[in-house]
Amino acid sequence: MAGRIRRSVQQALDGTPEVAHAAGEGHHLAIGPGEALTSQWIADGLELPDLPAMRRYRVERIQEQLRDLDYGGIVLFDPLNVRYATDSTNMQLWVMHNGARYAFVSAAGHVIIWDYVNTEFLSGHSEVVDEIRPAIGSTFFLGGRRWEEQAKRWSAEMIEVIEEHCGSGSRIAVDQCHRTGYLELAKAGIEVGEGTEVMELARAIKSPDEIKAMRCAAHACQATMAEMREALKPGMTEREVWALLHAGNIARAGEWIETQILASGPRTNPWMQEASARVIEEGDILAYDTDLVGAYGMMIDISRSWVVGDRKPTAHQQTLFDMAKDMVQGNAELLTPGRTFRELTFDAQVMPREDYRHYSVIYHGVGQCDEYPSIYMPWTWDEWGHDGALEPGMVLTSESFIGSRDGGEGIKLEDQYLVTENGPELLTDFPLSLV
C-alpha cells in the first residue's frame, strides 16, 4: 500500500521540492505540537499518540460501520468527518460552509480525498489516503451561475468512483451533499443512506491512541485555563478574558473554539449568552464553557465558574455551586459500561425544573467535537429520548447549569470522562472551585 500511496500523492503534486516538503515533513500535522509542548507532556507523565495507528483505527471503524449498516462506501463533506477518515485538514471552518473539500471511503477501506484547488499536497503526510484529487466546488460562491454544471461534473465523477469501488446500483452513505448530487446519484440507481449515523457510531468508540491524544489536549487546555484564572481581574471585559482562551489554545497546538459562551454577573442566568463588552466587577461570577478543539484535533469540553476578585463567595453563589458540583460528580458515577441511555436520563440527579433553569443535556459524547450520544433531560424523553448503551472507549461529559428562576447569577460546570470496564475515569481534573 505504501508504494501506491506515494505514487498517488506524487501524481497529485507538481513535483517541486517546495511542494514535496509541504506535503511531508513540512506539513503542520507532521511537525506536530512541537518539541517544547511534547516534552512538557512527557515530563508530566503523558504518552504521545501513535498517529499512524490512530489513522488506521479510524478507517477500520468506518469500514466496520459501513459493513454493519450494509453500505458499500460513504461520501463525506463535513470537515470533521473528513479529518477522521484522513487525518488531514484544510481551512476547517471555511470548508464547513464551502463545499470545496470532500472524501470517499469504501467498505474495503479505499480512501480518496478531493481538496481545494492547488492544495492537494495537504494530505501528503497521511498514509491512509490512497488517492488525492482536485475538488469540484459547486456552491454558488464557487461556481456562480454555473453551479449546476459544476454539481453535475461532481456527480459524474462520484458516480464513477462509487461504481468502481462499490459496484453499480450500490447502497452508499452520504453525510451531507448538495441537492443536485442527491438527484444525480438517484438517477444512477444509487441508494443513498444517512452518513452521519455511520460516522457518529464510528467516532463513538475511541482507540487507546485517541485517548492519549485527548489527554495531551486536556493538559494543554487546562494550562490555558490556569493562565486565564491568574489573569482574571475586575475591570476586564468578558471578551478580553475569552481572548486568553483562544490565544492559549492556538499557542498549545489547538485548532479552534466552537462557541463564545462566557458570561459574568447577571449575564450568567439564563445560560448560553456569548462573551460581550460587559466590564466584569468585583465579586461577580464568571462562567464559561471551553468548547475547544485542541491538540491533535481532540475536543476538550470543560465548564468552570469562578468568583472574580478577592471577595468570598456569597451564600447564594456557594449554594448553587455546591448543587452543580454534586450534579456533575454524582451523575458521572453512572457512566459505566452497559448502562442504557434511558437509565442515564431517569437515574441522573437533576434539580427541580420548576425552581431552577437547566442546561440542554445531562451528558453528551466528546471526540473531535460534541458527538453522539446526547442524553437529554427526563421531561424531554418523549420528544427527544433515544436508547442505546454505554460501551468502554466512549467519552462523555457530565454537565450542569443551575440558575434560580427567582433570579440572581447561575453556575455552569462540566467535566469529561472516559467509560472503562472499571467505571468512569476523569480526563479533565482542573480544580472544581469558585475561588
C-alpha positions, -999 to +999 in steps of 0.1 A: +000+000+000+028+024+009+042+024-027+008+030-042+002+059-018+034+075-027+027+073-064-008+086-059+004+115-039+032+123-063+007+123-092-013+149-073+017+172-067+037+194-091+070+177-083+088+207-070+110+205-038+088+231-021+056+211-026+073+179-016+084+194+017+050+210+023+033+176+017+057+157+040+079+168+068+068+204+064+031+196+069+018+211+101+004+178+113+037+161+106+055+189+125+031+183+153+026+202+186+063+210+188+092+198+210+086+222+239+050+211+243+055+173+238+085+174+262+062+190+288+036+164+283+061+136+286+076+152+317+041+153+333+036+116+327+016+116+294+022+093+265+021+106+229-003+090+205+009+068+177-007+088+149-004+062+121-020+036+143-048+061+152-054+068+115-056+031+107-080+025+136-103+053+123-106+039+088-113+005+102-140+019+124-157+035+093-154+002+075-169-017+104-200+006+104-203+005+067-205-033+068-228-033+098-252-009+081-249-025+046-232+003+027-206-001+000-190+032+009-195+067+022-192+103+008-180+129+034-183+166+033-183+175+070-147+186+077-147+167+110-156+135+092-131+142+065-105+147+093-115+115+110-111+095+078-079+111+065-063+129+094-058+159+071-071+194+074-076+224+052-093+256+063-116+236+086-141+264+094-142+278+058-150+244+043-179+240+067-198+265+045-180+260+012-182+225-004-146+226-016-132+196+002-147+161+005-137+124+008-148+089+000-142+057+019-152+023+006-162-006+027-129-022+016-111+008+031-101+027-001-098+064+008-099+092-017-098+129-008-107+158-031-090+190-020-094+227-028-075+240-058-037+238-056-038+224-020-037+187-029-004+184-010-022+189+023-029+152+026+006+141+015+016+131+051-013+107+057-005+071+048-042+061+049-051+082+019-049+062-013-058+089-038-058+127-039-079+146-065-088+182-072-122+191-057-151+203-078-169+230-058-205+236-067-217+262-042-229+294-058-199+312-043-175+288-061-195+281-092-215+313-097-243+308-123-225+277-135-231+260-101-254+233-115-230+225-143-202+221-117-226+200-095-232+176-124-194+173-130-191+165-093-218+139-096-204+122-127-170+117-111-185+105-078-207+080-097-177+066-114-159+062-081-188+045-065-193+021-094-156+013-094-153+007-057-188-004-047-204-017-079-233-003-099-266+002-081-248+003-048-261+015-015-239+042-001-240+067+028-236+105+025-231+128+055-242+159+035-244+169-001-258+195-025-293+188-039-281+181-075-257+155-061-285+136-044-307+138-076-279+126-099-269+097-076-306+086-075-308+088-113-278+065-115-296+039-094-275+046-063-294+043-030-283+070-005-284+065+032-277+086+063-239+091+066-240+110+098-252+078+115-223+059+102-197+085+113-212+092+147-212+055+155-177+051+142-164+080+162-182+070+194-156+044+205-121+059+210-089+039+205-061+040+231-042+064+209-072+088+206-074+088+244-036+096+246-042+125+222-072+136+243-051+136+275-025+158+258-052+181+246-067+183+281-033+191+296-029+220+271-064+233+277-061+232+315-027+250+313-045+278+294-073+278+319-048+283+347-034+313+328-070+327+325-076+323+362-043+340+371-050+369+347-087+374+356-094+406+375-122+432+379-122+457+351-116+433+323-143+428+297-157+394+290-142+394+256-107+402+270-110+371+292-123+349+264-094+360+241-070+344+266-085+310+260-082+315+222-046+326+225-036+298+248-053+272+226-035+282+194-002+285+212-006+249+225-013+234+191-051+238+193-073+244+163-104+265+171-132+271+197-167+261+187-186+288+206-181+321+226-200+311+257-186+331+286-207+354+308-203+373+340-225+386+368-262+390+358-255+376+323-248+341+338-285+334+342-301+324+319-272+305+304-258+304+268-250+341+265-219+348+245-189+369+256-197+406+254-182+440+261-195+440+297-169+450+323-165+424+350-170+436+385-155+426+419-175+396+433-191+386+400-194+350+389-175+344+357-187+312+340-176+297+307-176+266+285-144+258+267-159+240+237-123+238+225-109+218+196-074+214+209-042+195+202-045+166+177-079+179+168-094+165+200-121+184+218-118+194+254-152+205+268-148+219+304-170+244+322-160+263+352-174+292+373-152+315+394-157+344+417-139+374+404-115+394+426-108+390+463-143+386+477-155+354+493-185+337+475-219+348+487-241+322+503-262+321+472-232+316+449-218+289+471-252+271+474-256+270+436-220+259+431-224+230+456-255+219+438-239+220+404-208+202+416-228+174+432-248+170+400-217+167+378-198+144+401-227+123+411-240+118+376-205+109+364-207+078+386-234+064+364-211+063+334-205+026+335-205+000+306-239-014+297-259+013+313-286+024+289-293+059+278-328+057+293-313+048+326-289+077+324-318+100+316-340+090+345-314+080+371-293+111+369-296+138+395-315+168+382-327+198+403-364+206+403-374+221+370-399+244+385-373+261+407-341+261+385-331+266+349-310+238+334-286+231+306-300+214+275-284+180+282-272+159+312-244+142+292-230+142+257-203+124+238-170+141+230-143+133+205-134+157+177-163+179+188-196+173+206-206+138+195-231+110+199-248+103+223-268+132+237-286+124+269-314+149+274-335+160+304-360+134+316-390+157+309-379+157+272-378+119+268-410+115+248-398+142+223-360+136+222-351+105+241-334+076+222-320+045+238-286+028+235-260+016+259-226+028+271-195+009+259-159+010+270-140+036+250-168+061+249-160+096+262-188+118+276-191+150+296-212+153+327-229+187+326-248+210+349-261+245+348-281+258+378-297+292+378-326+301+401-359+310+384-361+337+411-331+355+396-295+360+405-264+345+390-260+310+376-233+283+378-220+262+349-198+232+355-187+203+332-161+176+331-150+149+306-150+112+314-138+080+298-160+050+301-139+020+311-145-016+322-138-004+358-161+026+356-157+063+347-123+078+345-119+116+349-100+131+319-102+168+330-090+174+365-089+212+367-099+222+402-136+225+408-137+256+430-153+290+430-120+307+442 
